[in-house]
Amino acid sequence: MPSARPVSTRAVLGAQTARTISGMSSTTASGLLRAWAVLALGCASCSDQSHASAPDSAPPGMRWIPGAEFTMGSAAQGAHPNEAPEHRVRVDGFWMDECAVTNAEFARFVDATKYVTVAEKAVDWEQMSKTVEPGTPKPPDEALAPGSLVYTPTKETVPLDNLSGWWRWQLGADWRHPEGPGSAIVGREMHPVVHIAWDDAVAYAAWAEKRLPTEAEWEHAARGGLVGKRYAWGDEFRPGGKAMANTYTGTFPMKDTAEDGYAGTAPVKSFPPNAYGLYDMGGNVWNWCSDWFRSDAHALAAPEGCGQNPSGPRESWDASDPLSPKRVIKGGSYLCNPSYCESYRPSARRGTPPDTGSTHVGFRCVKSR
């Protein structure tokens, strides 16, 4: 099964020239043995303090996530190499938005601050040239106009290791115009905002007096207190035949049959929340995290023993795309399908350049106690 990492939108400037990025760096056998040895010894470095009780008053639209020690990552069948090895982590309690930030909420932020998103700005070739192969020719000036990547269904089956089959660089695509010029968010006010780069999410969080979650916080919250379960709601994808998340049904990337009720994004709260009261912690849109992405991050963390409030690696590294620094995204999206990716699992993780937005990446915020 391909690893299905989200495409680097502005760094590649168009899905037509997207590189095949299905490979992930593998951990050496000796490294894995060391990591599993640490796990077998337990989590001696983590404090054994009792969980702090929830504060008396909740910020509007947020849920309290109790501090806990949990197993981060996955070695289960179907998990991607960058999810291994499993290792113990402890996080303190925090508040998390119960939903991804919506178009309506982001509009209030823009109205108050006059903020301009990355997708609404022309591409800076001087910066972009640092993230592509040396000697890559500069695209025509008109191709560097504001825009973003838009998912486009194919007319026939295509190789799933070539992202250019279903992504296109669309001039004029941004959060107000998700499919490009002529599209709008009227009637989609309660859908999660998309075409949001990492810098855009950070700016919103600062305005809201919040922050982006660390990857560990996000994964702990997504698990909802469940231990060793494949999904945020349990091990069965559709318990009793009920859709629990907005994912891609049908044949990817040709036709989303909307068996779960939606083809494309869904309004927040369209599916049941997890045990912590959080919606869409699997599917709908990917969520930005604060961490730098390394494909070997878990392999590096495991030998250190149980991490206390880890904030991720000091720098980004991805063997399949070493020139482009990335931040972590979690949760999968409405484009996830078992034939291509099953990233609506809490342990699933991907890296995306900070200047990248697309039709399936959004965010939610957290707030410390």
N, C-alpha and C positions, 0 to 999 in steps of 0.2 A: 504494500500500500504506500503510495507516495506520501511524503511528509507535509506537503501542502502549505508551505510557509507563505504568508502574505507577501505580495510583491512590493518592492521598493519603488514607490511611485515617482517622486521627483528625481531621485538619484538615477533612475534608469531612463526617465523621460519617455514613458510610453510602454505599454505592454507589448507592442510589436517587437521591441528589442529586448524583452525581459530575458534574463539568463535562466537556465534550468537550475533550480536551487533545491532539488529534492533531497540531496545528500546532507547528512548531518555528521559532524566529527564524532568518531567513536572513542570511547575511553580505553586506554590500554588495559590489558588483562591484569597487570600488577596493580594499577590504580584502582580497579574495581575490587580486587581482593582486599586491598587496604581499606577501602570504603566499607565493604561488608563486614570486615573485622571490627571496625569502629561501631557499626550499628549493632553487632552482636553483643558488644560490651555494654550497651545501653547508653543512657544520656546523662552521665555523671556531671557534666559541666553545666547542666540546666538547673536553675533554682527550683525548689520544690514548693514554692509559695502557693497558697490557696488562691483561687480565682477572685479577683476584686469584683465586688458587686457593682451593678450598673448605677451610674449617677441618677439622681432623683429626676432631673428634667432632661428630656431628649430634644436635641436640635430638630427643627422641622424637617420631616422627610428622611430622617436618619434612624438607623437601628444600632443598638449597642451590641458589639461583638466581644464576648468575654475572652479574656486572656487565657491561653492554654498552650500546652505542649502537644504537638501533633507530628505525624509522619508526612513529610513533604516529598513530592515526586511520585513516581510509579515505576514498577517493574512488571506490570501486568501485560498480558497479551494485547498487542495492538498499540501499546504506548510507544512513543517515539524515543529514539536514543537520547535526546536532550532532556528527557524527564527522569533519567536514571543517574545514579542510584537513589533509592529511597534513603532519606536521612531525617533525623529528628531536629525539630525546630520549636522554639517557644516564642510567642509574641504576647505583648501586653494587650490589655483591652483597649478598644477604640470604637469610635462611631463610624458607620459607613452609610453612604446614600443607599436607600432601599432600592432605587432604580438608577439606571444610566441617565445622565443629564439629557434632558429632552430639548427639542427644537425651541419650545416656548421658553425654557429656562435660559438657554444660550442666547436667545433673542433679547431677553431682559439684560443680560450681561453686555451685549453689544450696544444696546440702546444707552446704557449707563456710561459706557467707557469709550464708545466709538472704535472699538477694537477691530482690526482687520486681520483675518486669518491668513495662514500661510498660502492656502489655495487661491486666495484672492490677490496675491502678489505675483509679479513676474518672477520667473525662475532666475536665480543668480548663477550664471554659468561658471563664474570664478569659483564659487563654493562647490557647485555640482561636479566640476571637473576633478575635484579631489577624491570623489567617491566612485569614479569609473576607471576603467583601464587606461593607463598612460597612452596618449596618442589618439584617444577617442575624439573624432572631429566634433566641433561645435555645431549643434543643430541650427537650423535657420531661426532668425530672430522671432518670426511669427510662432514658431513651435515653443518658444520660451515664454509666451504670454501666460497669464494666470490660467490654471486648470488643475485637474486632478484625475485620478483613475476611476473609471466607471466599469462595473461588471456588465458584460453583454453576453446573453445566452448564445450558444452556437447553434447552427442549423443542422449539424451532424456531429457524430462522435469525433473527438479529437484526442491526441495523446495527452495524458494528464500530467506529463512532466514539462509541459511548455505553457507557461502562464499567458503567453500572448494569444492563446486560443480564445480566451474569454475576458481579458482585460483590455481596455482601450484608454489611451490618453485623450481626455475630453477637455478641450478649451472651454472655459467658462463654467466648469463644474465646481461647485463649492457647497457650503452647508445650506445656503438658501436655494440652490439649484442642484439638487442631488444627482440628477441625470444630465445636467448641462443646461444651456440656454433653452428657455421654453418650459422647463420644469420648475416646480415651486413646492414649498412646504405647507401651503394652505391645505388644511384638512389633515396635516400630519404633525400638528403641534405637539402631540403627546408621543410621537415616535422619538427614539433616541437620535440626537444630532450626529451627523456623520461628516466625512471629509474634514476631520479634525486631526491636525498634526499634534505631536507631543507638546510642542511649545504652546499651542493654543489651549490644550488641556491644563497646562501649568498656569497659564495666565488666568483662566477662569477660576481655577482652584484658589489662587491668591486673592482674587476679587471676592470670592465667597468665604474667605477666611478659613479655608480648608487646605488640603494637599492631596496629591495622588497617593494611592496605597503602594506599599512595597509589594513585591511579588509574594512574599511569605504571608503578609496580611491578607492579600486578595485570596490566595489559595485556602488559607484557614477559614476565612469567611464563607467561601464558596462551599466548603465541605459541610458547613452547618452543624458541626459537632459529630457528624457521622464518621466512622472509622473504617478505612479500607474499602469504601464503596466506589464504584466506577463513576457514578454521576452525582450531582449535587443532591439528588433525591433518593438514591439507592442504586441497586445493581441492574434493575430492569429498565430498559430504555422507555417503554410505554407500558407502565403498570396498568393492567386491566384494559389495555388498548387506548389509554388516555395520553394525548400528547403533553409532554412536560416542558418542552422548549421549542423555540422557533428554529428549525433546521431545514436543510435542503431535502425535500422528498422528490422522488422521481429519478431521472437519469441525469447526473451532473456531467457537464454544465449545459445540457441542452434544454431541459424543461423541469422547472420546479412545479410539481403538481399541487402544491399547497394543501396537502393532506392534513397538515397541522393547522390550517386556517389562513396561512399567509404565504405569499411568494414575495420576498423582499422583507424589509423591516416590519416589525409589528409594534403597535402601541405598547408602552411599558405597562406592566401588570396584566398582560394578556394571558400569562401562564402562571401556575401556582408558584408561590415563593418557597424558598428552602426553610429549614428549621429556624434560621435566624431572622426570617422575615424579609429576605433579600430576593428581588426578582431578577430573572434573566442572568443568573450566574453561570449559565450555559446557553449558548445560542444567542440569536438576535444580532448583537454587535460585539466585536472584540472590545476589551477595556484596556486602556493604557495603564501601565504601572510606572513607578519612579525608577526602577532598577535599570542599569545597563544590562544588555543581553549578552550572555556568553553561552554558546552551545554546550560547553563543558562546565557550566556553573555548578551543577549539582555534584559532579565528580570532584570538583575542587573543594566544595563545602563539606562533603561527608567526612573526610578524614579529620576535620577539625573538631569533631564531636558535635554535640547539640548546640545549634546557634541560638543566640538570644537576640531577638529583634533584628535579624539580618537585613541589611539594606542593599545586598547584591554586590557584585564584583566592582572593582575600581575602574575598570574599563571594559569596553565591548570587544568581543572577538567572535567571528563566525567563519569557520573554515571554508564554507561554500561561498562567502562573499566578504573577504577580509578587508576590503577597502572601505566599506561602509559601516560606520558605527550604528548601533541599534539600541533601542529600548524594548523592554518586555511588554508584550500584550498577552492577555489571558481571556479565556472564556469562549472562544470560538464565535461563530456567527451564523446567520441564516444561510450562508453558503457552505456550511460544513455538512458532509455526507460521508457515510462509512466507506464508499468506494474511493474517496479522495482524501478526506481527513475526518477524524472524529474528535475534533478539538473542543467540543462542548463538555469535556471532562475536566474536573478541577485541576488535575496535574498537568494538563496540556499547556504548552508555552511556545511562543514564537517571538522572533525579533523583527522589529520594523524600524527603519531610520526615523529619527525625530522629525524630519521635515516631510514625512509621508502621511497623507490622509487618503481615504478611499471611501467607497460606498458601504463598507461594512466595519469600519473602526470608529468607536466612540469612547466614552470614559465615564467613570463615576469617581466621587471624591470620598475622602475619609477625614476624620478630625480626631486628634488625640484627646484623651480624657481631660 
